[in-house]
Amino acid sequence: MICAQCGKPYDGGYCPSCGKPSAEDSTEAAAFSEGSSSTAADDIEKNYIEAPSEPEKTPRPSHWLRNSLILVFALALLSAGAAVAAQQFGGPWGLSLPTAGSSSNTDIKGTPYEETLPSGHYVVGVDIPAGVYTIIAQKGEGRLFTALGVVDAQLVAEGGPETVCGFNGVSLEVGDTMTVTGMTVHVKGMASGATSARSNTATKTVTLAVLSGSGGNAVPGDTTTAPTVVGTAPQAADPTKTAETGKTTAENSSTGTTAAPSPSATFTAGKDFPAGVYTVEVLRGSGTVVSGSEENGGIRADMSLDEKGGSVKEFRNVNLAEGAEITITGLDIQLVPSI
């Protein structure tokens, strides 16, 4: 057989020189290849058409986004709660309190100082040493302020999210005065100075008796200095109004009559008792004590022994200078000289 490609003779199905298959083998190979391709294509088409279709799978919703949103919301609530707790419960919970405006550098080293103080005026360098303090309302609610304006705010010992219970960084300098009204506060910090005795013209305890008049008695247990008892008839220019506010008293709903006013009297320093600086203490009754303004060392306080309804039972270091008037309604009190 002659090879159609190279022209050399050969026997067999392929040319030994160039490898070309013989014409018969080429026809068979082509037929086989064509048949195989067709069969393969037919098989693929058949398998594709006849293969059972699988039900469409619905993708499972991913919970990642939902869980992430829940986590973010929870963290926001915790942050808000922490902020509220820091204001309302900063001391007990050990969280940060608001920092007061300072009249000097608050980075002071000194002697540890801690004291619980009732309502009153506290002269720095006399009643409380100079220093930097954390001050927290311990009982009641009222105003905390200083003469130099370091802090001036309403504090509440137990209140809502909108309230503040205390301050960090209250810097008190000699010459300043801290005033606390309507509450008892806890003061803790570093004192940078000492205290000295007060120069006071008042030397004897005085009882101002409104409820019991001149028949008032000395304070039980007072064995050092018997208090001078000053009594005067209750004064009320208008029997339907109180001495302090002038507001009409409540009408009795069952009888329609006007309730009797609380007994009230006004005393003058230097006339009814010696002028000086006093701590006002309740002996009996429940009512009000008013003299001057709190910003100038005076007192305007609801007072009672049980301290209910926001009242206090003592108010320290009230300045009752010569000629100062003090009006007492519904109470017997005693004036104890401040030292």
NUSE-675246 format. One record per residue (C-alpha): residue number from 0; residue in three letters; x, y, z. Coordinates in nm, 3 decimals, decimal comma, padded with zeros to 5 digits. Layout:
NUSE-675246
   k   r      px      py      pz
 NUM ALA       X       Y       Z
...
//
This chain:
NUSE-675246
   k   r      px      py      pz
   0 MET  00,000  00,000  00,000
   1 ILE  00,130  00,345 -00,097
   2 CYS  00,101  00,624  00,166
   3 ALA -00,114  00,906  00,035
   4 GLN  00,087  01,159  00,237
   5 CYS  00,455  01,068  00,194
   6 GLY  00,431  00,829 -00,105
   7 LYS  00,622  00,548  00,064
   8 PRO  00,500  00,192  00,043
   9 TYR  00,391  00,022  00,368
  10 ASP  00,184 -00,264  00,504
  11 GLY -00,058 -00,227  00,793
  12 GLY -00,297  00,031  00,918
  13 TYR -00,040  00,320  00,947
  14 CYS  00,251  00,453  00,742
  15 PRO  00,575  00,380  00,930
  16 SER  00,735  00,694  00,788
  17 CYS  00,481  00,968  00,862
  18 GLY  00,223  00,788  01,079
  19 LYS -00,074  00,859  00,851
  20 PRO -00,344  00,593  00,881
  21 SER -00,459  00,405  00,584
  22 ALA -00,776  00,525  00,411
  23 GLU -00,991  00,244  00,561
  24 ASP -00,864  00,308  00,914
  25 SER -00,925  00,680  00,874
  26 THR -01,283  00,618  00,765
  27 GLU -01,345  00,383  01,059
  28 ALA -01,176  00,620  01,304
  29 ALA -01,380  00,910  01,175
  30 ALA -01,699  00,707  01,199
  31 PHE -01,608  00,595  01,550
  32 SER -01,526  00,950  01,654
  33 GLU -01,849  01,082  01,509
  34 GLY -02,049  00,809  01,673
  35 SER -01,884  00,861  02,007
  36 SER -01,938  01,234  02,002
  37 SER -02,300  01,192  01,912
  38 THR -02,353  00,933  02,179
  39 ALA -02,183  01,150  02,443
  40 ALA -02,391  01,452  02,347
  41 ASP -02,706  01,243  02,344
  42 ASP -02,621  01,103  02,685
  43 ILE -02,557  01,451  02,830
  44 GLU -02,881  01,588  02,685
  45 LYS -03,071  01,283  02,807
  46 ASN -02,926  01,305  03,156
  47 TYR -02,996  01,680  03,175
  48 ILE -03,354  01,645  03,056
  49 GLU -03,444  01,329  03,247
  50 ALA -03,264  01,414  03,573
  51 PRO -03,521  01,467  03,848
  52 SER -03,540  01,830  03,945
  53 GLU -03,457  01,907  04,307
  54 PRO -03,694  02,132  04,499
  55 GLU -03,571  02,490  04,520
  56 LYS -03,409  02,553  04,854
  57 THR -03,514  02,866  05,038
  58 PRO -03,206  03,019  05,196
  59 ARG -03,222  03,028  05,575
  60 PRO -03,236  03,382  05,701
  61 SER -02,912  03,489  05,861
  62 HIS -02,945  03,598  06,226
  63 TRP -02,615  03,784  06,225
  64 LEU -02,764  04,123  06,147
  65 ARG -03,047  04,082  06,396
  66 ASN -02,813  03,968  06,672
  67 SER -02,575  04,253  06,598
  68 LEU -02,855  04,509  06,628
  69 ILE -02,970  04,355  06,955
  70 LEU -02,616  04,370  07,091
  71 VAL -02,573  04,735  06,991
  72 PHE -02,904  04,826  07,150
  73 ALA -02,816  04,643  07,471
  74 LEU -02,480  04,820  07,492
  75 ALA -02,651  05,155  07,441
  76 LEU -02,892  05,081  07,725
  77 LEU -02,606  04,976  07,952
  78 SER -02,412  05,293  07,870
  79 ALA -02,715  05,510  07,944
  80 GLY -02,777  05,322  08,267
  81 ALA -02,417  05,365  08,371
  82 ALA -02,437  05,739  08,304
  83 VAL -02,750  05,766  08,516
  84 ALA -02,595  05,555  08,789
  85 ALA -02,282  05,768  08,785
  86 GLN -02,492  06,074  08,861
  87 GLN -02,752  05,927  09,086
  88 PHE -02,555  05,660  09,268
  89 GLY -02,197  05,763  09,201
  90 GLY -02,077  05,725  09,560
  91 PRO -02,235  05,393  09,657
  92 TRP -02,165  05,230  09,321
  93 GLY -01,810  05,354  09,294
  94 LEU -01,873  05,527  08,961
  95 SER -01,758  05,873  08,861
  96 LEU -01,951  06,178  08,978
  97 PRO -01,976  06,512  08,799
  98 THR -01,674  06,731  08,868
  99 ALA -01,741  07,070  09,020
 100 GLY -01,599  07,389  08,881
 101 SER -01,284  07,471  09,075
 102 SER -01,143  07,802  09,193
 103 SER -00,790  07,656  09,195
 104 ASN -00,583  07,355  09,096
 105 THR -00,756  07,042  09,226
 106 ASP -00,437  06,833  09,229
 107 ILE -00,367  06,879  09,598
 108 LYS -00,183  06,651  09,836
 109 GLY -00,257  06,668  10,204
 110 THR -00,421  06,495  10,498
 111 PRO -00,722  06,264  10,450
 112 TYR -01,043  06,424  10,575
 113 GLU -01,388  06,269  10,613
 114 GLU -01,696  06,408  10,787
 115 THR -02,075  06,394  10,778
 116 LEU -02,226  06,743  10,790
 117 PRO -02,591  06,847  10,843
 118 SER -02,744  07,160  10,693
 119 GLY -02,558  07,478  10,772
 120 HIS -02,286  07,727  10,676
 121 TYR -01,926  07,602  10,692
 122 VAL -01,646  07,859  10,686
 123 VAL -01,336  07,715  10,520
 124 GLY -01,046  07,726  10,764
 125 VAL -01,283  07,737  11,062
 126 ASP -01,554  07,472  11,026
 127 ILE -01,389  07,269  10,752
 128 PRO -01,025  07,265  10,638
 129 ALA -00,927  07,386  10,293
 130 GLY -00,886  07,106  10,044
 131 VAL -01,041  06,916  09,755
 132 TYR -01,339  06,696  09,834
 133 THR -01,603  06,462  09,705
 134 ILE -01,939  06,570  09,848
 135 ILE -02,241  06,337  09,830
 136 ALA -02,595  06,388  09,962
 137 GLN -02,642  06,125  10,230
 138 LYS -02,997  06,206  10,343
 139 GLY -03,268  06,438  10,211
 140 GLU -03,239  06,683  09,924
 141 GLY -03,139  07,046  09,899
 142 ARG -02,890  07,298  09,771
 143 LEU -02,511  07,286  09,790
 144 PHE -02,326  07,608  09,706
 145 THR -02,017  07,808  09,796
 146 ALA -01,965  08,181  09,829
 147 LEU -01,692  08,175  09,560
 148 GLY -01,915  07,986  09,318
 149 VAL -01,716  07,663  09,303
 150 VAL -02,042  07,469  09,301
 151 ASP -02,412  07,560  09,313
 152 ALA -02,651  07,269  09,256
 153 GLN -02,949  07,078  09,385
 154 LEU -02,853  06,739  09,526
 155 VAL -03,084  06,445  09,598
 156 ALA -02,982  06,147  09,810
 157 GLU -03,244  05,920  09,652
 158 GLY -03,395  06,051  09,332
 159 GLY -03,459  05,982  08,964
 160 PRO -03,237  05,981  08,655
 161 GLU -03,256  06,359  08,622
 162 THR -03,106  06,420  08,966
 163 VAL -02,748  06,444  09,092
 164 CYS -02,636  06,304  09,425
 165 GLY -02,295  06,470  09,454
 166 PHE -01,976  06,614  09,305
 167 ASN -01,609  06,531  09,274
 168 GLY -01,335  06,790  09,282
 169 VAL -01,500  07,050  09,507
 170 SER -01,207  07,279  09,583
 171 LEU -01,249  07,482  09,902
 172 GLU -01,013  07,769  09,982
 173 VAL -00,967  07,969  10,300
 174 GLY -01,207  08,262  10,278
 175 ASP -01,480  08,059  10,108
 176 THR -01,798  07,934  10,277
 177 MET -01,981  07,615  10,187
 178 THR -02,357  07,610  10,249
 179 VAL -02,573  07,299  10,273
 180 THR -02,953  07,326  10,294
 181 GLY -03,226  07,066  10,340
 182 MET -02,997  06,764  10,364
 183 THR -02,703  06,589  10,527
 184 VAL -02,390  06,545  10,315
 185 HIS -02,084  06,323  10,335
 186 VAL -01,754  06,502  10,271
 187 LYS -01,438  06,307  10,190
 188 GLY -01,108  06,411  10,039
 189 MET -00,766  06,562  10,104
 190 ALA -00,733  06,858  10,340
 191 SER -00,453  07,101  10,260
 192 GLY -00,491  07,307  10,578
 193 ALA -00,614  07,308  10,937
 194 THR -00,904  07,472  11,119
 195 SER -00,903  07,742  11,383
 196 ALA -01,149  07,844  11,654
 197 ARG -01,430  08,085  11,569
 198 SER -01,441  08,426  11,730
 199 ASN -01,798  08,440  11,860
 200 THR -01,976  08,697  12,075
 201 ALA -02,240  08,440  12,170
 202 THR -02,143  08,234  12,471
 203 LYS -02,467  08,093  12,615
 204 THR -02,739  07,863  12,482
 205 VAL -03,074  08,038  12,433
 206 THR -03,418  07,879  12,401
 207 LEU -03,669  08,058  12,183
 208 ALA -04,005  07,918  12,293
 209 VAL -04,300  07,978  12,062
 210 LEU -04,514  07,675  12,145
 211 SER -04,466  07,686  12,522
 212 GLY -04,405  08,060  12,566
 213 SER -04,202  08,182  12,864
 214 GLY -04,273  07,855  13,038
 215 GLY -04,030  07,669  12,812
 216 ASN -03,782  07,444  12,982
 217 ALA -03,411  07,390  12,946
 218 VAL -03,293  07,114  12,715
 219 PRO -03,290  06,776  12,894
 220 GLY -02,938  06,670  12,971
 221 ASP -02,788  07,019  12,940
 222 THR -02,585  07,039  13,261
 223 THR -02,313  07,276  13,150
 224 THR -02,498  07,599  13,087
 225 ALA -02,867  07,643  13,154
 226 PRO -03,021  07,805  12,847
 227 THR -03,189  08,140  12,869
 228 VAL -03,558  08,096  12,789
 229 VAL -03,715  08,367  12,580
 230 GLY -04,093  08,345  12,534
 231 THR -04,331  08,576  12,360
 232 ALA -04,696  08,561  12,267
 233 PRO -04,757  08,418  11,919
 234 GLN -04,782  08,689  11,658
 235 ALA -05,002  08,680  11,350
 236 ALA -05,121  08,995  11,182
 237 ASP -05,369  08,797  10,972
 238 PRO -05,497  08,480  11,142
 239 THR -05,557  08,318  10,802
 240 LYS -05,195  08,356  10,688
 241 THR -04,865  08,207  10,795
 242 ALA -04,583  08,429  10,917
 243 GLU -04,328  08,312  10,662
 244 THR -04,507  08,297  10,329
 245 GLY -04,828  08,492  10,380
 246 LYS -05,020  08,214  10,208
 247 THR -05,377  08,150  10,322
 248 THR -05,408  07,837  10,534
 249 ALA -05,601  07,538  10,405
 250 GLU -05,976  07,539  10,450
 251 ASN -06,136  07,255  10,644
 252 SER -06,320  07,052  10,379
 253 SER -06,585  06,915  10,616
 254 THR -06,682  07,230  10,809
 255 GLY -06,572  07,502  10,568
 256 THR -06,386  07,678  10,851
 257 THR -06,029  07,805  10,830
 258 ALA -05,765  07,600  11,013
 259 ALA -05,599  07,775  11,305
 260 PRO -05,254  07,911  11,210
 261 SER -04,942  07,774  11,373
 262 PRO -04,809  07,994  11,654
 263 SER -04,540  08,227  11,528
 264 ALA -04,306  08,477  11,687
 265 THR -04,019  08,703  11,582
 266 PHE -03,709  08,764  11,797
 267 THR -03,433  09,022  11,753
 268 ALA -03,061  08,958  11,808
 269 GLY -02,910  09,200  12,059
 270 LYS -03,252  09,261  12,213
 271 ASP -03,413  08,926  12,291
 272 PHE -03,088  08,729  12,292
 273 PRO -02,715  08,805  12,243
 274 ALA -02,598  08,854  11,886
 275 GLY -02,360  08,593  11,752
 276 VAL -02,325  08,279  11,542
 277 TYR -02,550  07,992  11,644
 278 THR -02,651  07,639  11,556
 279 VAL -03,031  07,621  11,546
 280 GLU -03,170  07,302  11,701
 281 VAL -03,533  07,187  11,728
 282 LEU -03,671  07,121  12,076
 283 ARG -04,032  07,042  11,989
 284 GLY -04,289  07,100  11,719
 285 SER -04,267  07,117  11,342
 286 GLY -04,250  07,437  11,139
 287 THR -04,019  07,694  10,988
 288 VAL -03,728  07,914  11,094
 289 VAL -03,642  08,223  10,886
 290 SER -03,372  08,486  10,926
 291 GLY -03,216  08,683  10,641
 292 SER -03,098  08,494  10,333
 293 GLU -02,900  08,175  10,306
 294 GLU -02,650  08,348  10,075
 295 ASN -02,560  08,587  10,358
 296 GLY -02,535  08,340  10,644
 297 GLY -02,906  08,332  10,728
 298 ILE -03,158  08,052  10,748
 299 ARG -03,480  07,961  10,570
 300 ALA -03,556  07,606  10,672
 301 ASP -03,836  07,363  10,741
 302 MET -03,748  07,202  11,074
 303 SER -03,872  06,913  11,288
 304 LEU -03,728  06,647  11,517
 305 ASP -03,828  06,357  11,290
 306 GLU -03,693  06,526  10,974
 307 LYS -03,997  06,422  10,771
 308 GLY -04,111  06,593  10,452
 309 GLY -03,770  06,736  10,375
 310 SER -03,729  06,906  10,712
 311 VAL -03,409  06,916  10,917
 312 LYS -03,357  06,907  11,294
 313 GLU -03,053  07,134  11,302
 314 PHE -02,892  07,408  11,098
 315 ARG -02,536  07,501  11,187
 316 ASN -02,356  07,834  11,207
 317 VAL -02,634  08,085  11,142
 318 ASN -02,510  08,444  11,159
 319 LEU -02,748  08,639  11,386
 320 ALA -02,571  08,974  11,400
 321 GLU -02,690  09,273  11,602
 322 GLY -03,043  09,365  11,492
 323 ALA -03,104  09,049  11,289
 324 GLU -03,458  08,915  11,323
 325 ILE -03,546  08,548  11,338
 326 THR -03,907  08,432  11,283
 327 ILE -04,012  08,096  11,423
 328 THR -04,341  07,925  11,331
 329 GLY -04,475  07,613  11,500
 330 LEU -04,154  07,535  11,690
 331 ASP -03,957  07,572  12,007
 332 ILE -03,586  07,595  11,924
 333 GLN -03,259  07,651  12,097
 334 LEU -02,966  07,856  11,977
 335 VAL -02,633  07,694  12,060
 336 PRO -02,323  07,915  12,017
 337 SER -02,097  07,790  11,739
 338 ILE -01,735  07,725  11,831
//
